[in-house]
Amino acid sequence: MAEPSTLRDATAPVEPRQGGAFARWLDRRGWSDILIGGPYIWLLLLFLVPFLIVVAMSVATKTSTAPPISWGGEVPLLNWEPYQRVLSDGLYLRAFLTSVMNAGIAMILCLFIGYPMALGLVRVAPSWRNILLMLVILPFWTSFLLRVYAWMGLMGRNSWFNGMLTDAWNFLVPIDWAVRSIPMMNSNFAVVLVMVYTYLPFMILPLYASLERLDTTLDEAAMDLGSRPARVFWDVTLPQSVPGIIAGGMLVFIPAAGELVIPSLVGNASSPMIGRLISDEFSMARDWPMASAIAVMLLLLMVVPTMLYSHYQAKAGGSK
């Protein structure tokens, strides 16, 4: 007796879809390759290619036109003078030092302010957690430039914020040191203050994500064994949150070191940060090779430590 056609069709092996080589590749693994390759294509087009263009401009010869690379005419000679100037000129070295110092201070202050806030977010009642998280990210709903201008008004000599700090200063110091107002604008203090306010959420959110994954039973076990809360924090909680501290530190330090808007609006022109120098070299001096060389050095300063950290983290994870 012959099998019904419907049963024979249901039990028969599924034949690959007819079509060309592209269709067969798409059936086997094409969609997964497309999804995986998408981010690499994005990085290739929007990071690697622009970076190579900047590197090419950094070793070009300065011309009267900008950019110095000509796609159809004269090919610029290989010129290492911009890198020699970056490594020898005191102006650029001081700008790098100022950028690293301001970014480092801002990162440390964000850590000291953000860690208790992240820990409080983890240990607060779940009904309040989403509300407090919304308040953390609420400043992002306002224009970044508008927030910087608001701080410019707060740090002015006649503002209520300056008056409050001035009254506190005059109350704490001897009368001979009394001042009418505290000069805050156009200083590294103003730059660090605004950067801490701006980048504080970038420290809180990675710390919160790291602390939320911690096993609270370890803290309870340590306290059951006689450890005090401070000892439990230093021996159990803090070591487990190191990945969040490092992630938050990188998210704060890297953009803060290359910051342009904040130093331009509230910083000191006699002590510029490296982002201000890059902008001036591009726009005012029209020296594209010099600006590109500074940008390449800044990128190497930021990216190389990050890559080394990622390498050693992966190596440590593999050894475990």
URTABEL-V351011 format. One record per backbone hydrogen bond with DSSP energy under -0.5 kcal/mol. CO is the residue of the C=O (numbers start at 1). NH is the residue of the N-H. E is the energy in kcal/mol with one decimal. If there is no record, write none. Layout:
CO|NH|E  CO|NH|E
//
This chain:
4|8|-2.4  5|9|-2.3  6|10|-1.8  7|11|-2.1  8|12|-1.0  20|24|-1.8  21|25|-2.5  22|26|-2.2  23|27|-1.8  24|28|-1.8  25|29|-2.0  25|30|-1.5  26|31|-0.8  29|33|-2.0  30|34|-2.3  31|35|-2.3  32|36|-2.3  33|37|-2.7  34|38|-1.4  35|39|-0.6  36|40|-0.6  37|41|-2.4  38|42|-2.3  39|43|-2.5  40|44|-2.3  41|45|-2.5  42|46|-2.6  43|47|-1.6  43|48|-2.5  44|49|-2.2  47|51|-2.2  48|52|-2.5  49|53|-2.0  50|54|-2.3  51|55|-2.5  52|56|-2.5  53|57|-2.3  54|58|-1.9  55|59|-1.0  56|59|-0.5  57|60|-1.2  59|79|-2.9  69|71|-0.5  74|70|-0.5  74|76|-0.5  80|84|-1.8  81|85|-2.4  82|86|-2.1  83|87|-1.9  84|88|-0.9  85|89|-2.9  89|93|-1.8  90|94|-2.7  91|95|-1.8  92|96|-2.4  93|97|-2.5  94|98|-2.9  95|99|-2.4  95|274|-0.7  96|100|-2.6  97|101|-2.6  98|102|-2.8  99|103|-2.5  100|104|-2.4  101|105|-2.6  102|106|-2.5  103|107|-2.3  104|108|-2.3  105|109|-2.6  106|110|-2.4  107|111|-1.9  108|112|-2.4  109|113|-2.2  110|114|-3.1  111|115|-2.4  112|116|-0.5  113|117|-1.0  114|118|-2.9  115|119|-2.7  116|120|-2.3  117|121|-2.1  118|122|-1.8  119|123|-1.8  120|124|-1.1  125|128|-1.8  125|129|-1.1  126|130|-0.8  128|132|-2.4  129|133|-2.5  130|134|-2.1  131|135|-1.8  132|136|-1.6  133|137|-1.8  134|138|-0.7  137|140|-1.2  138|141|-2.0  139|142|-1.7  143|147|-1.9  144|148|-1.8  145|149|-2.3  146|150|-1.9  147|151|-1.7  148|152|-1.8  149|153|-1.8  150|154|-2.0  151|155|-2.3  153|156|-0.8  154|162|-0.7  155|184|-0.6  155|185|-0.5  156|159|-1.3  159|163|-2.3  160|164|-2.4  161|165|-2.1  162|166|-2.5  163|167|-2.3  164|168|-2.1  165|169|-2.4  166|170|-2.7  167|171|-1.6  168|172|-1.4  169|173|-2.1  174|177|-1.6  175|178|-1.3  181|183|-0.6  182|184|-0.9  184|190|-0.6  187|191|-1.7  188|192|-2.7  189|193|-2.6  190|194|-2.3  191|195|-2.2  192|196|-2.5  193|197|-2.0  194|198|-2.4  195|199|-2.9  196|200|-1.1  199|202|-0.6  199|203|-0.7  200|203|-1.3  200|204|-2.1  201|205|-2.4  202|206|-0.5  203|207|-1.5  204|208|-2.8  205|209|-2.4  206|210|-2.1  207|211|-3.0  208|212|-2.2  209|213|-0.7  211|214|-1.1  214|216|-0.9  215|218|-1.4  215|219|-0.6  216|220|-1.9  217|221|-2.4  218|222|-2.3  219|223|-2.3  220|224|-2.1  221|225|-1.4  222|227|-2.2  223|226|-1.3  228|232|-2.6  229|233|-2.2  230|234|-2.2  231|235|-2.4  232|236|-2.4  232|237|-1.6  233|238|-3.1  236|240|-1.2  237|241|-1.1  238|241|-0.7  239|242|-1.1  241|245|-2.0  242|246|-2.7  243|247|-2.4  244|248|-2.6  245|249|-2.5  246|250|-2.3  247|251|-2.2  248|252|-1.5  249|253|-3.2  250|254|-2.0  252|256|-1.7  253|257|-2.4  254|258|-1.1  256|259|-1.2  260|264|-1.7  261|265|-1.8  262|266|-2.7  262|267|-0.6  263|267|-1.2  266|186|-0.9  266|187|-1.4  267|269|-0.5  268|271|-1.2  269|272|-0.5  273|277|-1.5  274|278|-2.2  275|279|-2.1  276|280|-2.4  277|281|-2.6  278|282|-2.1  279|283|-2.8  280|284|-1.6  280|285|-2.5  281|287|-2.1  286|288|-1.1  287|291|-2.2  288|292|-2.6  289|293|-2.3  290|294|-2.2  291|295|-2.2  292|296|-2.4  293|297|-2.3  294|298|-2.5  295|299|-2.4  296|300|-2.5  297|301|-2.2  298|302|-1.7  299|303|-3.4  300|304|-1.8  302|306|-0.9  303|307|-2.7  304|308|-2.5  305|309|-2.4  306|310|-2.4  307|311|-2.4  308|312|-2.4  309|313|-2.4  310|314|-2.5  311|315|-2.3  312|316|-2.6  313|317|-2.7  314|318|-2.1  315|319|-2.0  316|320|-1.5
//
